[in-house]
Amino acid sequence: MTADTFSTHSASRQEQTATGSARTGPAQRVALVGAHGYGARHLDNLARLAELGLVELVAVADPRPPADGTLPDGVTTFPSLAELLAAGPAPDVVILATPIQTHAPLALAAIAAGADVYVEKPPMASLAQFDAVLSAAQQSGRLVQVGFQSLGSHALPALERVVASGEIGEVRGVSAVGTWVRTTGYFKRSRWAGKRSLDGTDVVDGVATNALAHAVATGLKIAGASLATDVASVETDLYRAHPTESDDTSVIRVRTAHGTVLLCALTLCADEQTAPSVTVHGMLGRAEFFYTEDRLTVTTPDGERTEMFGRTDLLENLLACRRSPGGEDGLLSPLAGNGAFMKVLEAIRTAEQPRAIDARHITWAGEGDDAHPVVHGIRQHMRRAAAAQATFAELGVPWARDLPGELTAELPGELPDVGAQTPFTVNGKVVAKPADGSRIAPTSSPRPYLHPVSSLAGTVVTDHLPEDHVWHLGVGIAIQDVDGVNFWGGRTYTRDAGGYVWRKDHGRIVTRAVENGDGSQTETLSWLAPDASPLLNERRTWSWAAVDASTWRLTLDFELTPSGPDPVRLGSPGSNGRPQGGYGGFFWRLPAVHGAAVSTASADGEDAVHGTLPSPAAPWLAWSGTFRGGESDGGPATLVFLPGAFLAGAGAKQPGDPWFVRVAGYPGVGLSLAWEQEATASHASPLHRTVTVLVADGLLSTGDIEQLINTLGESL
C-alpha cells in the first residue's frame, strides 16, 4: 500500500490524458477504500479531478473514518467495502489504498459488484491471488489499473525512442538501483509493515515488493517484460538490517524470455536517501531514468544530456480508458501487464527467509523512531552488483550468504558434472578457493579462477568483480583476442576503432573435468566461442605448498592446444595496436593496497617495471603493501611472481613474457603472451606456461626475497 515518494510536476491538460478524454460525459463516481496513509494522497488527487469535473467522490470505506472536514459534503463513509457495496449502487471505480494482504479479496468484491478497480502496488500478495483477480476481471470485462505511477511518465516513451534510434547502441542489460533510508518508525506504522505474513496470510512486504517496488516494475517495463510469460527466471538474494521479517537490502536478477537481464540492487539502509534510477546499458552509451523525478539522462561518447518530462496520472488514465472502446489496451499499468512483477514477488514470497546482516557490518544512526541502520559500504556494493549483474553472495560481500554448490554453465547441450572443487589448504588453513565462473555475466567472459586467495595469516590478496573492472576475476588466465573472441571480458580493443568498443564477442571457459591430488588440482577446460563452438582445449594444473611459517607458494602450469586442426592465434590490445597494452595470459587482480610498492631486482615502480622482460639478473617481480581485508585492513603482505622461464627444472624452454603491471589505475599483475606480436597455439607447438607466486606475510626487502627464493631449491 505504501508508495514511493514522487515529486509533483505540472503538466498540460493534453499531457495528463493518455487515451481518449476523461471529460466526456458526466463525472464518474468513485469510492476510496483506505483513507489514511497513501489514501490521503488519493483524496488530494480526487479533489483535483473533481474540480475538473472528471470525478465525484461518492463514498469512503475505512474502519477509522477520516477526520471531520476532510471529505467533501455528501460523501458517505462506511467501515468496510462490503458495507459500501451493499448500500448500492456500485461506484464506477473503486480505489484500493489498503494493506497488501487485502488487495485480492477487496478487488474481487469490487469486480463482482460491477466496478472497475484502481489498486495500489503491489497488486496482490501472491501469484495465485493475481491469477484469480485477473481471471475475474477478464471474465467480467472490468478494468484494473495498478498504481505504479512511474509507468505514467512520459520519459518512458522517450527512452524507448533513444534505444530504438541506436543512440546508445545495442542493449547489454538493464539495472535498477535504489538507496533509501527507512527508520524504525516506518516499520511501526502498521501491523503488517515489515512482515512476510500476518496471522497466516501472505503480506510479502519488503524493499523490492513495496518500498522500492517502482524500481522493479519500471525496470521490468524497460527490459520488455510485462506479462508473466515475459519472465524466464528470477533469482533472489535477500537480507535485512532492521529487526523485521522482510528484506530491506536485496538483489533481484531477472532474465527475460528474450534474453535481457535486469539486475535490481535495492536497500533501505543507506547513509542518505538518493533518487532511484533504472539504467539501460548500451554498446555505445547508457540512458538513466530517475523515475521519481521524471528525469532522463543520456550519455554517449558525444556527451551527456538531461531532459525533464511530465507524467500522466494513472487514475485519470483509467477514467479515460473507461470511456473508450477497448479501453484496457490504453491502460498504462494494467493488471495483466503486471504479471512480470508478480513473478518477481512470487519468487521473493517463496524464497528462504532474508538473512540478518551481522551487527558488525551495521552502524545505527538517529534515535528512537528516527533510528535507522546503515550497512557499511552499501553504496559501493550496490554499484558493483549493478555493474557486474551479480548478487551480493556472488560478489563475496562480507555479510552475504555462502554460494550454494557450483552451477552448470548455461550452454547448449549437456556439460559433465565435474562436482564441487575443493579449497586449497596449507598447514590446515584455507588459502585459496576455486570458482568455476559459471555465474559470471556473459560480457565478463565467464571462466574459472581463484578467489579469495589469502596469506597464511588470513590477509586476502585477490579481488574479483571490482567496481572499476567487473570482468577482473581473482587469479587465472584471460586473453582478449583468441581468433577474434574476447576471453578477457569487457570492451574489446580493435585496430579499426583505435580504441575499446563493446562487441558481442565474449567467449567463456568451461570446466570439463577435475582431478584432485595431494596439494594439486588439474583441470581439463574448453574455451568456447559465443556460439559455443570450441576454440581451445586447456590442461591447467594448480599446485600449492608451504614454504615457511609465514609463506606459501602457488604454481600455475597451463597448456593450450587448438580444438580443431588449425592453429589458433592469441592476441592482445597491444598486438592490435594499443601501445603498452599487451595484457593477456596469466593475470592476478589484487584488492586495494595501501602503500603499494612494485619492484624487480633491478627496477622500482610501475613505469620502470611495466613491459620489461624478466631476465636471469631480474627473474622476479614483487608487490608489497598493506592489503585491504573486507571492511578493515587485512595486514601487510608481499607477493613474489616467478615466471616459469626462470624456475629450476620446470619450464626452462618457455619464452620470457613481459610483465604487465598496473598500480595507479587499479592493482594488477600479469605476464603477457602477446605484448606486441600475436602468439600461436598449434598441435605441433602447444602454448605452455608456468608461473609461481610466493604469498608472504609482512613487507619483504630485496634481500628477504632473494633468500626466500634461494631456499626453494628444486621444490619448484
N, C-alpha and C positions, 0 to 999 in steps of 0.2 A: 504493500500500500504506500509506504513512504517513497518519495520520488527524488531523483537527482534535482539539485537546485539549479534552476535555469534563470538566466538573465532575461529581461523582457526587452524585446526590440519593437520599435514602432514599425508598422508595415502598412502599405496601402491596402485599401479595401480589395483591390484586384489581387494583391498578393495573398490576402487572408483566405480567399476561397479557391480551392483547388479544382473542384468538379461541380459543374452546374452552378446554380445560385441558391444559397440558403435562404434568400429573401423571398423567393416565390411562395405565394400562398400565406395563410395565417401563421402566426408564431407557433412553433412546435412545443408540445407540452413535455416537460422534463421533470423527472424526480431524481433527487440526490439521496443516495444511501451512504451514510457516513459523513457527518458534517464537521468533524473535528480533524486535526492533523492536516493531511493534504486535502481533505474535503473542504477546508476553509478556502483554499485556492480555487476550487471549483465554484464556490459561492461567489467569489470575486469575478470569475470569468463569466458565470451565468448572469451576473448583474450587467456586465459589459454587453453581452449578447442580447439581453432584454432591452437595453437602451436602443439597440439597433433594430429591434422588432423581430428578432430571429427566434427567441425562445420565450416561454412562460414557465417559470419555476412553479409547479403546482403542489409539490409535496416534498417533504424531507423525512427520512426514516433514520432514527438513531436512538438507542436506548438512553442516551444522555442528550436531551433536547438542547438546541442552540440557545444561547442567552437571549433574553428579551431584546427586541430591537435589531437582532441580527438578520432576520429574514424579512422580505417584503410583505406587505399586507396581503392577506388572502392565502398565504402558503400554509397548508395543513401539515402538522407533524404527527408522526407515528413512531412507536417504539421499535417496529420491525418492518422489513419489506413485505412479509406475509400479510400483515395487517394493512399496509398501504395498498397492496394489490387487491385485497378482499374488499376494500372500500369502493373500488372501481370508479370510473372506467380506467383501464390500464393507460399509463402515460405513453407517449410516443417513444421516449428514450429514458432508460434508467441508467444513471451513472453510479458505478460501484467504487467507492473510495473507502474500502473496508479492509480488515486484516486478510492476509494472503489466504489463509485456510477457509475463508468464507466465500471466496470468489466463485468457485464452481457451483455450489448449491444456490447461491443468490442469482447467478447468471441463468441457471436452468429455470429457476422460478420466473424470472422476468421474461425469458423467451417463451415459456409456456403460457404466460399471460398475454402474449402478442406484442411485447415491447422490443425495440432494438436496444442494444447494450453498449455502453462505454465502460470498460473495466480497467482499473489501474494495473500497473505491472507489479509483479509478474502475473501473467494472465491466470494461471492455475498453479496448484501445488504439486501436481504430478502429471505425467504424460497420459495416464488413464483418464484423469479428470478432463484434460484438454480434449481428448478424443470424444468424450461424452458430450461436452458442451459444443464442440464443432459439429458433431453429428446432429444434435438438436437444432442448431442454428441453420444448418443446410436443409434439413427436412422441413423446417417451418418457413424458410426464406427470410429469416431475421438477419440483421446486420450486427456484427460485433466488432467494435474498434478497441484496440489495446493501447493504453496510454503511454506509449514510448514517444514522447513529444519530439525527440531528436529526429524521428523519421519524417517529421513535417518540415525539416529545414530545407531551404532552397539551395543550400550548399551541396546537398547530395546529388541532384541532377547536374550541378556544375562540376562536381568531382567526376561523375560519370563521363562528362564530355572531355575532361582533362585526360582520363585514362583512354577513352576511345580515340582521341586525337593522336595518341602515341607520344605526347609531350614528355611523359616520364618513362617511356619505353614499356616493354613487356613487363607485366606484373610478376614480381618474385615472391610476394607474400603480403600479408596484412597483419598489423599488430595493433592492439588496443592497450593503452596504459592509463591507469588511474591511481594517483597517490593522494589519498584523502585522510582526514582526521575525524575520528568519531570518539566521543567521550563516554565515560561511564554512564552519564545521564542519558545518552542516546539509547542505551540498552535498557534503561529503566522506564521508558515512556509507555510501554505496554507489556502485557504478559507474554506476548508471542515474540517480541523483539529478541533476536539472538538465538532463537530456538530452531532446531531441525524438525521437531514435532512437539505438539502440545496436547496433553490428555489423549494420546494415541492417534492424533490426527496430524497428517503431514503439514508442515509450515514451510520448511526449506528457506528460511531467511538466510542471508549471507551476502558477502561482498559482491559476488557475481550474479546472484539471483535477485537482489533487491537494491542495495545501496548504489552499486555501480552497474546495475543491470543494463542501463542505457549503453554503456561501453560495449557490452557483449552483443546486444541487439543491433546496435549501429555497425559494429564490426562485421556481424553476420550479413547484414544487408549489403555492405560494401563488398564483402567477399563473394557475393552472389548466392547466399544461402538464405532462403526464406522458408520454404516448405520443409517438413521433416525429412522428406526424401532427398533433400539437397545436402544432408549431412552424412558423410561416410563414417566418421568416427569422432569420439570425444574423449580426451584424456584429462584427468583432473589431478591436481597436486595442491591439497587444501591444508591450511594452517590457521592457527588463531593465537593472538597475543592477549586478547580480552578473556576474562573468565566466563565465556559463553559456550553454547553448544555449536554454534555456527562458525563458519570460516570467516576470517577478516583479512587474510593475506593469502592469495591464491594465484596459481597459474592454471589457465584452461587452454588446451590446444585442440582446435577443431580442424579436421581435414574435410573439405567439401567433396561432394560427389564428382566435381570436375577437377579436383586436384589442388585447389588453392588451400594454403594453410593459414589459419587465423590463430594468432597467439595473443591471449589476453592475460596481462600481468596487472593485478589489482590489489590494492591494500587500503585499509582504513587506519593504518598505523604508521603514517609518515610523520615527519617532524613539522611539516606545514602542508596546507592544502593547496594543490595546484589544479589548473584546468585539465581535465582528462581529454584524451585525444585518440583518434583512430588514424593510423598511417598506412598508406598504400606505398609499398616499396617497389620501385620500378628499376629496370635495367639502366635508365638514364637519369633518374632522379626520384623524388618522392613527393607525395601530396599528403598533408596532415590536416585533419578535420578536427577542430576543437569544438565538440558538439554542444557544450553548454553555452558557447558564445557565438555559434553560427559563423565561425571564422575558419577560412580555408587558406592554408599556406602551401604554395607550390615551389619546390626547389629543384632546379636543374643546373647544368653547367653554365647556363646563360644568366643565372642569378636567382633571386627569390622574390616572390610577390605574395601579398596577402590581400584577401577580399573578405568583406563582411556581407552577410546575407540576411534576408528576412525569414519568416517561418509561417507556415500555415497551421493555424490552431486545429488540433485533431478533433475536438468536439464540433467545431464549425465545419470541418471536412465531413464528419459523419452526418450532420444535418443536411449538407448539400447533397450527399450521396443518397439520402432518403428520398430526395425529390427527383432523382434521375433514374431512368430505366437502366437496369443492370448496375445499380449503384454500388454493389460490392466491389466491382472492378476499379472503382475510383477511390476506395479506402486507402489511406496512406499506411495504416498499421492494422490490417485485417487480422482476425483471429487465425485463419489458415496460414497467413504469411508470417505467423509467429511459431510455426511448427519447428523450425530450426532452433529457435531459442528454447523451446520446450524440450528438445533433445538434449540440450546442454543442461537445463535444470534437472532433467531426469538422471543424467549421469552424476550430477552432484548429489541428488537425493539418495541414490543407491550406492554412492561411494562410501568407503570406510570413514569413520569419524575424523574430523580435522585434527591434526596433530598439534598439541600445545607447544608453542615456541618456548624453549628453555629461558628462564628468567635471566640467565647470564647474558642473553642477547637482546634484552629489552631495557629501556630506560623509561620510567614513568614521569610525565610532565603534568603540571597543574595539580589541583587539589579538589577533593570532594567529587561532586558530579562533573566537574570540569576536568578531572584527571583523564589522561589518555596515554596509552603505551606507544613508544617509538621504537620500532625494530631497527637495530643497528645496521647501517649500510643499506637500508631498504631501497633507496633510490638507485644505487648502483646495481643491486640485484635485479631490479625491475628493468633497467636499461639493458643489462646483459641478457635477460630472459627474452625480451622483445627482439633484440638483435640476432640472437642465436636460435630463436624459435625453440627454446629449451625450457624445461621445468626447473624449479628450484632444486629438486633432487638431482637432476642431470647436471646442473651447474656445480653441485657439491657445496651448496650454501651450508654454513656450519650447523644450522638448526634444522636442516631438511632431513627427511627420512632417507634411509639407505635404499638404493635402487633394488628392485626385485631381480630375479635371475636374468641372464642375458637374453636378449630378444633375437628372434630370427630376422635377418635382413629382409626388407620389403623389396623383393626382386621377383621377376618372372620365374616360375619353376620352383622346385624344392631345393633347399640347401641342407646339407647334412647337419645333424645335431652334434656339435663339437663339445657340448657341455660347458659348464662354468669353468673359467680359468682361475687357477688358484693364485693368491697373492705370493709375492716373493718375500721370503723371510731370511734374516741374517741374525744369528745369535738370539733366536727366538722372537725377534721383532719384525713386524711387517714393514718393509722398506719400499715396496712398490706394488701397485695394483694394476693388472692389465684390464683394459676395456676393449670390447670388440668394435666399438664405434657405430653400432647399428642404430643408435638413437640420434646420431648427428644429422643436422639438416642437410638435404641434398646439395645446397650451394656451398657447404663447407667441406665437400668431398669426404664422405664418411670413410673411416679407416681405423684399424686397430692402433692402440697407443698405450703408453703407461701414464697413469696419473691416479692419485698423487704418488710422487717419489719423495722419500724422506731420508734425512740423515739418521744415524743411529740414535741421536738424541731427540729425534722426532721433528726436526725442522723440515717443513715442506719446501722443496726446491724446484717444483714444477707448477705450471699453471695450465688451465685449459679453458676454452671458450671465453677468453678475456674480452672485455668490452672493446678494446682497440682493434683486435683482430679475432673475431669469434671463431675463425677457422684454424687457429693455432691450437694444437692438441698435444699437450704434455711432451712426451718423448716418443719419437717414432720416425717414420720415413714418409716424406711427402715430396712430390715433384710436380711442378706446374705445367709441364708440357711433355706428355707421353704420346707421341704421334698425334698431337693436336688435342689431347684430352687433359683436362686440369685435375690432377690428383693432389693439389695443394689446398684448394678452396679459395673462396672469394673471387675477386675480379682477376681477369687474365691480361697479362701484358702482351700486346701484339705489335709487331713491327709496323703494320699498316696504320694502326691508330697512333703509334708513337706514345702510348700510354696504356693505362689499365681500363678495361671495359668489362661490364657484366656480359657473360655469354652462357648459353645453355650447353656447357661443355664439361660439366663436372662428372668425373668418374667416381668409383667407390672401390675400396679394397675389402674383400670379404674373407673370412677365415673358413678354410675347408677342413682342416684337421689340426689337432694339438697333441703333442707328445710331451708329457711332463717327466722330467728326470730329477735327479738329486742335485739341486742348485742350477737347474737349466730348464728351459722350455723351448721347444721347437714347433713353429707354426708353418703350416702349408697354406698359402694365400693365393687368391686370384684377384688381379687388377682388371676391373670391368669398365667398359665404356658406358656412356649414358644409355645406350640401348641394351646393356647387359652383355654385350659380346666381349669375350676375354681378350685382353691385350698382352698381359704378362702373367707368368707364374713366378711366385716367390717362395723361397725357403728362408725363414727367419729364425735365428736362434738367439735367445737371451740366456746369459749365464751370470751368476752373481755369487759373491763370497765375501767373507770378512777379510780385511787387510790388517787391521789392528783394532784396539778397543774403541777408537773413535772414527774409523774409516772403513768403508766397504767399496767394492768395485762392481760395476755393471758393464758387461760386454755385450755388444750387439754385433752379430755376424749375419749378413744377408746376401742372397744371390738372386738376381733377376734373369729370367730367360723368356723368350717370346712364347706366347701361347700358340701362335701359328708358325708356319715355316719361315717367314721373312723376318729379317732384323727389325728391331723397334728402336726408334730414335728417342732420346731423352734430352729435353731442352729446359731452358730457364728463361726468365726475363732478360738475363744477361746475354744468353745466346740469341735472344730475339731482339736485341738492340738497346737494352737498358744498361747504361754504364753502372758498374759496381753493384749490379743487381742479380748476380748469378746464383741465387739460392735454389736449393732443391737437393734432396737426398736425406741424410741424417739431419734431424733438427730437434733441438731441445729448447722449449719455451719455458722461461723462468718466471716466477712471480715477481712482485715489486721487491727491489733490493735497495736498502739504504747504504750509501757509501760504496756503491758498486765499483770494483776495480778489476780490469781485464788486462792480462799480460801474457806474453810468452817469455821464453828465456832471453829474448833479445829486443823486445819492444813492449811499450806500455800504452794503453788507451785504445779506444775504438778505432780512431783514424789510422793509428800506426799498425794495428793488427788486422783489420778488415781487408780481405782479399789477398793476404800473404800466404805463402805456401809453408807448411811445416817442413822442417829440414832436420838433418842429424844434429845440428847445433841448437835447434829450437823445435823439438818434437812435440811439445805440449802447449796447451792454452789453459790458463787458469781464470776462473771467475770467482770472486770472493766478495763478501759484504754481509750485512745483516738482513736476513730474509724475513719476509712477512709470513706469519703463520696464522691463517684465518683472520680473526679480528684483532690480533695483537702481534707484536714482534715475535717471530719464531726463534731467532737467535743467529749468531754468526756461523757461517759455513763457507766452504771452498769447494768448487767443482774443478777437477783437473781432467781435461779432454785429451785423449791419446789416440791419434788415428792409427789404423792397422798397418800402414806402411812402415811404421817405426816400432811395432811391437815385436818382441823377441819370439821367433818361431812362427807365429801366425801372420799371414798377410804380407810377407816380405816382398811378394811380387805385385802387390797392389800399387797403383799410381798414387801420388800425393794429390789430394784435393785441397783447394784454397779454403781458408777459414771464412765463414760468413758470420759477422758479429754485429749485433745491434745493442746499444746501451741507451742512447739519448731518446730514441723514438719509442722503443719497447725493449725489454730484456730477452735476448735470444742468441743462441749459438748453433751453427751448423757447419757441415762440411759439404762443399758444393761440387756436385757431379759434373755440372756443365757451366762453368764460370763464364766463359765467353764463347766456347765451342760446344756443340752438341756431343753427347756421349751416345754409345750404341750398345744394345744388348742383343746378342745373337746366340744361336745354339753352339756355334763354334767357339764363341767368346762371350760367355755369360758375364754380366756385370756383377762383380763381387767386391764387397767392402766389409771392413771390420773396424769398430771403434770401441774403445774402453773409456769409461768415465769413473774417476775416483770421487766419491762423495765423502767429504771430511767435515767434521765439526770443527769450528774455530777458523781463524784467519791465518792461512799458511803463508810463510815467506817463500821466496825462490829457493832458499836452501832447504826448507822443510819439504817442498815439493820434490826437489831433486833426490833428497834422501828417501822419501816415500817411494818414488819410482824405482830407485835402486834396490829397495827391499823386496820389490815384487818378483824379480828374477824371472825364472822360467814359468812361474804360475800363470803368466799371461799367455 
